[in-house]
């Protein structure tokens, strides 16, 4: 096999790897999720922005958002044996940028559970990406 053919195969395999893992899987989460039904009701009554401004985490297909904190979902891979996804993300808060890996499990059509590999010190004031999130019907990202 010639040098050109080897390069062609490397490029072809690299393209499959790069494009085979999309930033958002086709069946990835839809809508806006908050950490309780009460927060969803508040977002509908007042606004989602007021819930964000109060420090609540908002989950969407793009990532997690809060005041001075966000995690952008970079790669999303759908599990084949469970209603779940593995997600890599880049998160940032003032003066700090870090990677995170999360699993997102669909507990029901309206409830997701996130688990983060990131170690969080409860007394350190860090944001914990993990938890249960509830779908907020009729609420859209600002």
DSSP file (Angstrom, degrees, kcal/mol; ACC not computed):
  #  RESIDUE AA STRUCTURE BP1 BP2  ACC     N-H-->O    O-->H-N    N-H-->O    O-->H-N    TCO  KAPPA ALPHA  PHI   PSI    X-CA   Y-CA   Z-CA
    1    1 A X              0   0    0      0, 0.0     2,-0.0     0, 0.0     5,-0.0   0.000 360.0 360.0 360.0 132.2    0.0    0.0    0.0
    2    2 A X     >  -     0   0    0      1,-0.1     4,-1.8     4,-0.0     5,-0.2  -0.217 360.0-107.2 -75.6 166.0    1.4    3.4   -1.0
    3    3 A X  H  > S+     0   0    0      1,-0.2     4,-2.1     2,-0.2     5,-0.2   0.877 118.8  55.0 -59.3 -41.1    2.0    6.4    1.2
    4    4 A X  H  > S+     0   0    0      1,-0.2     4,-2.3     2,-0.2    -1,-0.2   0.884 106.7  50.6 -62.7 -39.2   -1.0    8.2   -0.3
    5    5 A X  H  > S+     0   0    0      2,-0.2     4,-2.2     1,-0.2    -1,-0.2   0.886 108.9  51.7 -67.4 -38.2   -3.4    5.3    0.5
    6    6 A X  H  X S+     0   0    0     -4,-1.8     4,-2.2     2,-0.2    -2,-0.2   0.918 111.0  47.5 -63.6 -42.9   -2.2    5.2    4.1
    7    7 A X  H  X S+     0   0    0     -4,-2.1     4,-2.6     1,-0.2    -2,-0.2   0.915 109.9  53.4 -64.6 -42.0   -2.8    9.0    4.5
    8    8 A X  H  X S+     0   0    0     -4,-2.3     4,-2.5     1,-0.2    -2,-0.2   0.912 109.8  47.8 -59.6 -42.9   -6.3    8.6    2.9
    9    9 A X  H  X S+     0   0    0     -4,-2.2     4,-2.6     2,-0.2     5,-0.3   0.899 111.1  50.7 -65.9 -40.2   -7.2    5.9    5.4
   10   10 A X  H  X S+     0   0    0     -4,-2.2     4,-2.5     1,-0.2    -2,-0.2   0.927 112.5  46.7 -62.3 -44.5   -6.0    7.9    8.3
   11   11 A X  H  X S+     0   0    0     -4,-2.6     4,-2.3     2,-0.2    -2,-0.2   0.911 112.7  50.0 -64.2 -42.4   -8.0   10.9    7.1
   12   12 A X  H  X S+     0   0    0     -4,-2.5     4,-2.0    -5,-0.2    -2,-0.2   0.931 113.8  43.9 -63.5 -46.6  -11.1    8.8    6.5
   13   13 A X  H  X S+     0   0    0     -4,-2.6     4,-2.3     1,-0.2    -1,-0.2   0.910 113.2  51.9 -65.7 -42.1  -11.0    7.2   10.0
   14   14 A X  H  X S+     0   0    0     -4,-2.5     4,-2.8    -5,-0.3    -1,-0.2   0.894 108.6  51.6 -61.1 -39.4  -10.3   10.5   11.6
   15   15 A X  H  X S+     0   0    0     -4,-2.3     4,-2.9     2,-0.2     5,-0.3   0.904 108.7  50.4 -64.8 -41.2  -13.3   12.0    9.9
   16   16 A X  H  X S+     0   0    0     -4,-2.0     4,-2.1     2,-0.2    -2,-0.2   0.914 113.3  45.8 -63.0 -41.9  -15.5    9.2   11.1
   17   17 A X  H  X S+     0   0    0     -4,-2.3     4,-0.9     2,-0.2    -2,-0.2   0.937 116.5  44.8 -65.4 -46.1  -14.3    9.7   14.7
   18   18 A X  H  < S+     0   0    0     -4,-2.8    -2,-0.2     1,-0.2    -1,-0.2   0.902 125.1  31.3 -66.7 -41.8  -14.6   13.5   14.5
   19   19 A X  H  < S+     0   0    0     -4,-2.9    -1,-0.2    -5,-0.2    -2,-0.2   0.631 106.2  71.5 -95.2 -13.9  -18.1   13.5   12.8
   20   20 A X  H  < S+     0   0    0     -4,-2.1     2,-0.8    -5,-0.3    -1,-0.2   0.778  95.3  57.1 -71.3 -26.0  -19.4   10.3   14.4
   21   21 A X  S  < S-     0   0    0     -4,-0.9    -1,-0.2    -5,-0.2    56,-0.1  -0.859  81.6-164.5-108.0  98.0  -19.7   12.0   17.8
   22   22 A X        -     0   0    0     -2,-0.8    54,-1.8    54,-0.2     3,-0.2  -0.365  31.7-115.7 -79.0 161.3  -21.9   15.0   17.3
   23   23 A X  S    S+     0   0    0      1,-0.3     2,-0.4    52,-0.2    -1,-0.1   0.820 108.3  27.6 -63.5 -29.8  -22.2   17.8   19.8
   24   24 A X  S    S-     0   0    0     51,-0.1    -1,-0.3    52,-0.1    53,-0.0  -0.953  84.4-132.5-138.0 116.7  -25.8   16.8   20.3
   25   25 A X    >   -     0   0    0     -2,-0.4     3,-2.0    -3,-0.2    52,-0.1  -0.301  31.1-111.2 -61.7 151.6  -27.2   13.3   19.7
   26   26 A X  T 3  S+     0   0    0      1,-0.3    -1,-0.1    52,-0.0     0, 0.0   0.859 117.1  38.2 -55.8 -40.2  -30.3   13.2   17.6
   27   27 A X  T 3  S+     0   0    0      3,-0.0    -1,-0.3     0, 0.0     3,-0.1   0.070  87.9 137.6-102.0  24.8  -32.5   12.1   20.6
   28   28 A X    <   -     0   0    0     -3,-2.0    33,-0.1     1,-0.2    -4,-0.0  -0.151  67.6 -57.6 -67.2 167.8  -30.8   14.2   23.2
   29   29 A X        -     0   0    0     31,-0.1     2,-0.4     1,-0.1    -1,-0.2  -0.039  52.9-153.9 -52.2 143.6  -32.8   16.1   25.8
   30   30 A X        +     0   0    0     -3,-0.1     2,-0.1    30,-0.1    -1,-0.1  -0.940  50.8   9.8-118.8 141.6  -35.4   18.6   24.5
   31   31 A X  S    S-     0   0    0     -2,-0.4     2,-0.4   104,-0.1    30,-0.4  -0.405  92.3 -50.8  94.8-168.4  -36.7   21.6   26.4
   32   32 A X        -     0   0    0    104,-0.4   104,-3.1   107,-0.4     2,-0.4  -0.924  47.2-164.2-115.4 134.6  -35.6   23.4   29.6
   33   33 A X  E     -AB  59 135A   0     26,-2.8    26,-2.6    -2,-0.4     2,-0.3  -0.944   6.3-176.3-122.0 140.6  -35.1   21.6   32.9
   34   34 A X  E     - B   0 134A   0    100,-2.2   100,-4.0    -2,-0.4    24,-0.1  -0.791  40.6-103.7-125.0 172.6  -34.9   22.9   36.5
   35   35 A X  S    S+     0   0    0     22,-0.4     2,-0.3    -2,-0.3    97,-0.2   0.404  96.6  16.9 -84.9   3.9  -34.1   21.2   39.8
   36   36 A X  S  > S-     0   0    0     98,-0.2     4,-1.6     1,-0.1    98,-0.1  -0.977  70.3-116.9-164.0 159.4  -37.7   21.2   41.1
   37   37 A X  H  > S+     0   0    0     -2,-0.3     4,-2.4     1,-0.2     5,-0.2   0.823 115.4  60.1 -66.8 -31.1  -41.3   21.6   40.0
   38   38 A X  H  > S+     0   0    0      2,-0.2     4,-2.2     1,-0.2    -1,-0.2   0.902 104.0  49.0 -63.2 -41.3  -41.5   24.6   42.2
   39   39 A X  H  > S+     0   0    0      2,-0.2     4,-2.5     1,-0.2    -1,-0.2   0.880 109.6  52.6 -66.0 -37.0  -38.7   26.3   40.3
   40   40 A X  H  X S+     0   0    0     -4,-1.6     4,-2.1     2,-0.2    -2,-0.2   0.924 109.3  49.1 -62.0 -43.7  -40.6   25.5   37.0
   41   41 A X  H  X S+     0   0    0     -4,-2.4     4,-2.3     1,-0.2    -2,-0.2   0.897 111.5  49.4 -62.8 -40.0  -43.7   27.1   38.4
   42   42 A X  H  X>S+     0   0    0     -4,-2.2     4,-3.2     2,-0.2     5,-0.5   0.901 109.3  51.9 -65.5 -40.3  -41.7   30.2   39.4
   43   43 A X  H  <5S+     0   0    0     -4,-2.5    -2,-0.2     1,-0.2    -1,-0.2   0.878 112.5  45.8 -64.0 -37.5  -40.1   30.4   35.9
   44   44 A X  H  <5S+     0   0    0     -4,-2.1    -2,-0.2    -5,-0.2    -1,-0.2   0.893 118.3  42.7 -70.1 -39.9  -43.6   30.2   34.3
   45   45 A X  H  <5S+     0   0    0     -4,-2.3    -2,-0.2    -5,-0.2    -3,-0.2   0.955 136.5   7.5 -72.8 -51.7  -45.0   32.8   36.7
   46   46 A X  T  <5S-     0   0    0     -4,-3.2     2,-0.3     1,-0.2    -3,-0.2   0.866 114.2 -75.7 -93.6 -84.6  -42.1   35.3   36.8
   47   47 A X     >< -     0   0    0     -5,-0.5     4,-1.2     1,-0.1    -1,-0.2  -0.920  24.0-112.2-173.8 157.4  -39.5   34.4   34.2
   48   48 A X  H  > S+     0   0    0     -2,-0.3     4,-2.5     1,-0.2     3,-0.2   0.878 116.6  60.5 -64.2 -36.4  -36.7   31.9   33.6
   49   49 A X  H  > S+     0   0    0      1,-0.2     4,-3.0     2,-0.2    -1,-0.2   0.873 101.0  53.2 -60.2 -37.2  -34.2   34.7   33.9
   50   50 A X  H  > S+     0   0    0      2,-0.2     4,-1.1     1,-0.2    -1,-0.2   0.863 109.4  48.9 -66.7 -34.2  -35.4   35.5   37.5
   51   51 A X  H  <>S+     0   0    0     -4,-1.2     5,-1.8    -3,-0.2    -2,-0.2   0.897 113.2  47.1 -69.8 -40.8  -34.8   31.8   38.4
   52   52 A X  H ><5S+     0   0    0     -4,-2.5     3,-2.1     1,-0.2    15,-0.6   0.930 109.3  53.8 -63.6 -45.7  -31.4   32.0   36.9
   53   53 A X  H 3<5S+     0   0    0     -4,-3.0    -1,-0.2     1,-0.3    -2,-0.2   0.772 101.3  60.4 -61.5 -26.1  -30.6   35.3   38.6
   54   54 A X  T 3<5S-     0   0    0     -4,-1.1    -1,-0.3    -5,-0.2    -2,-0.2   0.500 125.9-100.8 -80.4  -3.3  -31.5   33.6   41.9
   55   55 A X  T < 5S+     0   0    0     -3,-2.1    -3,-0.2     1,-0.3    -2,-0.1   0.497  71.7 145.6 102.2   4.4  -28.7   31.1   41.4
   56   56 A X      < -     0   0    0     -5,-1.8     2,-0.4     1,-0.1    -1,-0.3  -0.463  49.3-118.9 -75.4 147.3  -30.6   28.1   40.1
   57   57 A X        -     0   0    0     -2,-0.1     2,-0.5     9,-0.1   -22,-0.4  -0.698  24.1-157.0 -83.4 136.8  -29.0   25.8   37.5
   58   58 A X  E     - C   0  65A   0      7,-2.5     7,-2.2    -2,-0.4     2,-0.5  -0.967   3.9-155.1-116.0 130.3  -30.9   25.5   34.2
   59   59 A X  E     +AC  33  64A   0    -26,-2.6   -26,-2.8    -2,-0.5     2,-0.3  -0.900  24.7 150.9-107.7 131.1  -30.3   22.4   32.0
   60   60 A X  E >   - C   0  63A   0      3,-2.4     3,-0.9    -2,-0.5   -28,-0.1  -0.853  62.9 -86.2-141.4 179.7  -30.9   22.4   28.3
   61   61 A X  T 3  S+     0   0    0    -30,-0.4     3,-0.1    -2,-0.3   -32,-0.1   0.751 127.0  55.7 -62.0 -23.0  -29.4   20.5   25.3
   62   62 A X  T 3  S-     0   0    0      1,-0.2    11,-2.6    10,-0.1     2,-0.3   0.738 119.0 -96.7 -82.2 -23.4  -26.6   23.2   25.2
   63   63 A X  E <   -CD  60  72A   0     -3,-0.9    -3,-2.4     9,-0.2     2,-0.4  -0.995  54.6 -33.9 148.0-154.1  -25.5   22.6   28.8
   64   64 A X  E     -CD  59  71A   0      7,-1.8     7,-2.4    -2,-0.3     2,-0.4  -0.898  50.2-172.4-111.3 138.5  -25.9   24.1   32.3
   65   65 A X  E     +CD  58  70A   0     -7,-2.2    -7,-2.5    -2,-0.4     2,-0.3  -0.979  16.8 139.0-132.7 143.6  -26.4   27.8   33.0
   66   66 A X  E >   - D   0  69A   0      3,-2.2     3,-1.2    -2,-0.4     2,-0.4  -0.898  62.5 -49.5-158.3-172.2  -26.6   29.9   36.1
   67   67 A X  T 3  S-     0   0    0    -15,-0.6     3,-0.1     1,-0.3   -14,-0.0  -0.580 123.8 -14.2 -70.5 124.3  -25.3   33.2   37.4
   68   68 A X  T 3  S+     0   0    0     -2,-0.4    26,-0.7     1,-0.1     2,-0.3   0.767 125.4  89.7  52.8  30.7  -21.6   33.5   36.6
   69   69 A X  E <   +DE  66  93A   0     -3,-1.2    -3,-2.2    24,-0.2     2,-0.3  -0.975  44.5 156.6-153.9 137.9  -21.5   29.8   35.9
   70   70 A X  E     -DE  65  92A   0     22,-1.9    22,-2.8    -2,-0.3     2,-0.4  -0.980  24.3-155.1-158.3 154.4  -22.0   27.6   32.8
   71   71 A X  E     -DE  64  91A   0     -7,-2.4    -7,-1.8    -2,-0.3     2,-0.6  -0.982  16.5-152.3-128.7 118.0  -21.1   24.2   31.3
   72   72 A X  E     -DE  63  90A   0     18,-2.8    18,-1.9    -2,-0.4     2,-0.5  -0.811  16.8-131.5 -91.9 123.7  -21.1   23.9   27.6
   73   73 A X  E     + E   0  89A   0    -11,-2.6    16,-0.3    -2,-0.6     3,-0.1  -0.638  30.5 173.3 -75.0 122.9  -21.8   20.4   26.4
   74   74 A X  E     +     0   0A   0     14,-2.9     2,-0.4    -2,-0.5    15,-0.2   0.871  63.4  19.2 -97.8 -49.1  -19.2   19.5   23.8
   75   75 A X  E     - E   0  88A   0     13,-1.2    13,-2.2     2,-0.0     2,-0.4  -0.990  61.3-170.5-129.9 134.4  -19.8   15.8   23.0
   76   76 A X  E     - E   0  87A   0    -54,-1.8     2,-0.5    -2,-0.4   -54,-0.2  -0.990   3.7-174.5-126.1 125.5  -22.9   13.8   23.6
   77   77 A X  E     - E   0  86A   0      9,-2.6     9,-2.6    -2,-0.4     2,-0.3  -0.983  19.2-136.0-124.0 125.9  -23.0   10.0   23.1
   78   78 A X  E     - E   0  85A   0     -2,-0.5     7,-0.3     7,-0.2     2,-0.1  -0.602  20.2-125.7 -79.9 134.3  -26.2    8.0   23.5
   79   79 A X        -     0   0    0      5,-3.0     5,-0.2    -2,-0.3    -1,-0.1  -0.470   9.5-149.4 -72.6 151.3  -26.0    4.7   25.5
   80   80 A X  S    S+     0   0    0     -2,-0.1    -1,-0.1     1,-0.1     3,-0.1   0.676  91.8  39.4 -96.0 -19.6  -27.2    1.7   23.6
   81   81 A X  S    S+     0   0    0      1,-0.1     2,-0.3     3,-0.0    -1,-0.1   0.385 118.2  35.2-112.4   3.0  -28.5   -0.3   26.6
   82   82 A X  S    S-     0   0    0      2,-0.2     2,-2.4     0, 0.0    -3,-0.2  -0.983  87.0-101.8-150.6 156.6  -30.1    2.4   28.8
   83   83 A X  S    S+     0   0    0     -2,-0.3    23,-3.1    23,-0.2     2,-0.3  -0.481  87.3 107.0 -78.3  72.7  -32.0    5.7   28.3
   84   84 A X  E     - F   0 105A   0     -2,-2.4    -5,-3.0    21,-0.2     2,-0.3  -0.933  54.5-148.2-149.5 164.5  -28.9    7.6   29.0
   85   85 A X  E     -EF  78 104A   0     19,-2.1    19,-2.6    -2,-0.3     2,-0.5  -0.971  12.9-139.6-135.3 149.8  -26.1    9.8   27.5
   86   86 A X  E     -EF  77 103A   0     -9,-2.6    -9,-2.6    -2,-0.3     2,-0.4  -0.949  29.6-169.4-105.7 133.2  -22.4   10.4   28.3
   87   87 A X  E     -EF  76 102A   0     15,-2.9    15,-2.9    -2,-0.5     2,-0.4  -0.977  18.0-157.3-130.4 133.0  -21.5   14.0   28.0
   88   88 A X  E     +EF  75 101A   0    -13,-2.2   -14,-2.9    -2,-0.4   -13,-1.2  -0.895  26.1 176.3-103.3 142.8  -18.2   15.9   28.0
   89   89 A X  E     -EF  73 100A   0     11,-2.8    11,-2.3    -2,-0.4     2,-0.5  -0.954  32.5-137.2-142.9 157.4  -18.4   19.5   28.9
   90   90 A X  E     -EF  72  99A   0    -18,-1.9   -18,-2.8    -2,-0.3     2,-0.3  -0.991  30.8-168.5-114.7 123.7  -16.2   22.6   29.6
   91   91 A X  E     -EF  71  98A   0      7,-3.4     7,-2.7    -2,-0.5     2,-0.4  -0.819   5.4-172.8-114.5 150.9  -17.4   24.5   32.6
   92   92 A X  E     +EF  70  97A   0    -22,-2.8   -22,-1.9    -2,-0.3     2,-0.3  -0.999  13.4 169.9-146.7 144.6  -16.5   27.9   33.8
   93   93 A X  E >   -EF  69  96A   0      3,-2.5     3,-2.7    -2,-0.4   -24,-0.2  -0.882  63.3 -51.8-136.6 167.6  -17.0   30.2   36.8
   94   94 A X  T 3  S-     0   0    0    -26,-0.7     3,-0.1    -2,-0.3   -25,-0.0  -0.167 126.5  -5.2 -50.5 119.9  -15.2   33.5   37.5
   95   95 A X  T 3  S+     0   0    0      1,-0.1     2,-0.4    -3,-0.0    -1,-0.3   0.558 120.6  86.6  77.1   9.6  -11.5   32.8   37.3
   96   96 A X  E <   +F   93   0A   0     -3,-2.7    -3,-2.5     2,-0.0     2,-0.4  -0.969  45.8 179.7-149.3 127.1  -11.8   29.1   36.8
   97   97 A X  E     +F   92   0A   0     -2,-0.4     2,-0.3    -5,-0.2    -5,-0.2  -0.990  18.9 161.1-124.3 133.7  -12.2   26.9   33.7
   98   98 A X  E     -F   91   0A   0     -7,-2.7    -7,-3.4    -2,-0.4     2,-0.2  -0.993  34.6-115.5-152.1 155.0  -12.4   23.1   34.0
   99   99 A X  E     -F   90   0A   0     -2,-0.3     2,-0.3    -9,-0.2    -9,-0.2  -0.542  29.5-172.4 -86.2 158.0  -13.6   20.0   32.1
  100  100 A X  E     -F   89   0A   0    -11,-2.3   -11,-2.8    -2,-0.2     2,-0.4  -0.991  15.5-152.8-146.3 151.4  -16.4   17.7   33.4
  101  101 A X  E     -F   88   0A   0     -2,-0.3    16,-2.0   -13,-0.2     2,-0.3  -0.996  22.8-177.1-123.1 130.3  -17.8   14.4   32.3
  102  102 A X  E     -FG  87 116A   0    -15,-2.9   -15,-2.9    -2,-0.4     2,-0.4  -0.911  22.5-146.5-127.2 151.5  -21.5   13.7   33.1
  103  103 A X  E     -FG  86 115A   0     12,-2.4    12,-2.2    -2,-0.3     2,-0.5  -0.965  15.5-161.3-110.4 138.9  -23.9   10.9   32.7
  104  104 A X  E     -FG  85 114A   0    -19,-2.6   -19,-2.1    -2,-0.4     2,-0.5  -0.976   6.6-169.5-122.6 117.7  -27.5   11.8   32.1
  105  105 A X  E     -FG  84 113A   0      8,-2.7     8,-2.7    -2,-0.5     2,-1.0  -0.912  21.1-134.1-110.7 129.7  -30.1    9.2   32.8
  106  106 A X  E     + G   0 112A   0    -23,-3.1     6,-0.2    -2,-0.5   -23,-0.2  -0.731  24.5 177.5 -82.3 105.3  -33.8    9.6   31.7
  107  107 A X  E    S-     0   0A   0      4,-1.7     2,-0.3    -2,-1.0    -1,-0.2   0.837  72.2 -19.4 -75.5 -34.2  -35.7    8.6   34.8
  108  108 A X  E >  S- G   0 111A   0      3,-1.8     3,-1.3    -3,-0.1    -1,-0.2  -0.918  83.6 -82.5-158.0 174.2  -39.0    9.4   33.1
  109  109 A X  T 3  S+     0   0    0     -2,-0.3     3,-0.1     1,-0.2    -3,-0.0   0.698 131.9  33.9 -61.0 -16.1  -40.1   11.5   30.0
  110  110 A X  T 3  S+     0   0    0      1,-0.1    25,-2.8    24,-0.0     2,-0.4   0.286 111.9  66.8-120.9   9.6  -40.1   14.6   32.3
  111  111 A X  E <   -GH 108 134A   0     -3,-1.3    -3,-1.8    23,-0.2    -4,-1.7  -0.989  52.5-176.6-141.0 130.9  -37.2   13.8   34.7
  112  112 A X  E     -GH 106 133A   0     21,-2.6    21,-3.3    -2,-0.4     2,-0.5  -0.928  13.6-149.6-122.4 146.8  -33.4   13.5   34.2
  113  113 A X  E     -GH 105 132A   0     -8,-2.7    -8,-2.7    -2,-0.3     2,-0.4  -0.976  12.5-161.4-117.0 126.3  -30.7   12.6   36.6
  114  114 A X  E     -GH 104 131A   0     17,-3.2    17,-2.5    -2,-0.5     2,-0.4  -0.874   6.1-172.7-105.9 137.1  -27.2   14.0   36.2
  115  115 A X  E     -G  103   0A   0    -12,-2.2   -12,-2.4    -2,-0.4     2,-0.3  -0.999   8.6-160.2-127.7 129.4  -24.1   12.6   37.7
  116  116 A X  E     -G  102   0A   0     -2,-0.4   -14,-0.2   -14,-0.2    14,-0.1  -0.828  20.3-146.3-109.1 145.5  -20.8   14.4   37.5
  117  117 A X        +     0   0    0    -16,-2.0     2,-0.2    -2,-0.3   -15,-0.1   0.589  69.9 110.5 -81.2 -10.1  -17.3   12.9   37.9
  118  118 A X  S    S-     0   0    0    -17,-0.3     2,-0.5     1,-0.1    -2,-0.2  -0.458  70.6-130.4 -70.3 131.1  -16.2   16.3   39.4
  119  119 A X        -     0   0    0     -2,-0.2     2,-0.5     9,-0.0    -1,-0.1  -0.716  26.1-164.0 -81.2 125.8  -15.4   16.2   43.1
  120  120 A X        -     0   0    0     -2,-0.5     2,-0.7     6,-0.1     8,-0.1  -0.954  16.2-142.4-118.2 128.2  -17.2   19.1   44.9
  121  121 A X    > > -     0   0    0     -2,-0.5     3,-1.9     1,-0.2     5,-0.8  -0.792  12.5-149.9 -84.1 113.8  -16.4   20.3   48.3
  122  122 A X  T 3 5S+     0   0    0     -2,-0.7     3,-0.4     1,-0.3    -1,-0.2   0.770  97.9  44.0 -59.0 -25.1  -19.8   21.2   49.9
  123  123 A X  T 3 5S+     0   0    0      1,-0.2    -1,-0.3     2,-0.1    -2,-0.0   0.483  97.0  77.7 -95.5  -3.3  -18.2   23.9   52.0
  124  124 A X  T < 5S-     0   0    0     -3,-1.9    -1,-0.2     2,-0.1    -2,-0.2   0.487 100.6-119.6 -87.4  -2.8  -16.0   25.3   49.1
  125  125 A X  T   5 +     0   0    0     -3,-0.4     2,-0.2    -4,-0.4    -3,-0.1   0.672  62.5 147.3  75.3  15.6  -18.8   27.2   47.4
  126  126 A X      < -     0   0    0     -5,-0.8     2,-0.4     1,-0.1    -1,-0.2  -0.516  52.4-110.6 -84.0 153.9  -18.4   25.2   44.2
  127  127 A X        -     0   0    0     -2,-0.2     2,-0.6     2,-0.0    -1,-0.1  -0.707  23.9-143.8 -84.8 131.2  -21.4   24.4   41.9
  128  128 A X        -     0   0    0     -2,-0.4    -9,-0.0     1,-0.1    -1,-0.0  -0.863   7.9-164.5 -96.5 118.7  -22.4   20.8   41.8
  129  129 A X        +     0   0    0     -2,-0.6    -1,-0.1   -11,-0.1   -15,-0.1   0.703  61.8  91.9 -75.3 -19.6  -23.6   19.7   38.4
  130  130 A X        +     0   0    0    -14,-0.1     2,-0.2   -17,-0.1   -15,-0.2  -0.231  51.2  84.0 -75.6 163.6  -25.2   16.6   39.6
  131  131 A X  E    S- H   0 114A   0    -17,-2.5   -17,-3.2     2,-0.0     2,-0.4  -0.772  74.9 -58.0 138.3-179.4  -28.8   16.2   40.7
  132  132 A X  E     - H   0 113A   0     -2,-0.2     2,-0.4   -19,-0.2   -19,-0.2  -0.830  45.3-163.4-100.3 135.6  -32.3   15.5   39.4
  133  133 A X  E     - H   0 112A   0    -21,-3.3   -21,-2.6    -2,-0.4     2,-0.4  -0.942   5.6-148.6-123.4 141.8  -33.9   17.9   36.9
  134  134 A X  E     -BH  34 111A   0   -100,-4.0  -100,-2.2    -2,-0.4   -23,-0.2  -0.894  24.1-112.7-113.0 136.5  -37.5   18.3   35.9
  135  135 A X  E     -B   33   0A   0    -25,-2.8     2,-0.8    -2,-0.4  -102,-0.2  -0.482  24.1-149.2 -67.2 131.5  -38.8   19.3   32.5
  136  136 A X    >   -     0   0    0   -104,-3.1     3,-1.6    -2,-0.2  -104,-0.4  -0.833  12.6-149.5-105.9  93.7  -40.5   22.7   32.5
  137  137 A X  T 3  S+     0   0    0     -2,-0.8     3,-0.1     1,-0.3   -93,-0.0  -0.366  80.7  18.0 -61.7 137.2  -43.2   22.7   29.9
  138  138 A X  T 3  S+     0   0    0      1,-0.2     2,-0.4    -2,-0.1    -1,-0.3   0.539  98.2 114.7  80.3   6.5  -43.8   26.1   28.3
  139  139 A X    <   -     0   0    0     -3,-1.6  -107,-0.4  -107,-0.1     2,-0.3  -0.934  43.0-173.2-112.2 133.1  -40.5   27.5   29.5
  140  140 A X        -     0   0    0     -2,-0.4   -92,-0.2    -3,-0.1     2,-0.0  -0.885  33.2 -94.4-122.8 154.5  -37.8   28.5   26.9
  141  141 A X              0   0    0     -2,-0.3  -109,-0.0     1,-0.1    -1,-0.0  -0.375 360.0 360.0 -63.1 142.8  -34.2   29.7   27.3
  142  142 A X              0   0    0     -2,-0.0    -1,-0.1   -95,-0.0   -93,-0.0   0.506 360.0 360.0 -68.8 360.0  -33.9   33.5   27.4
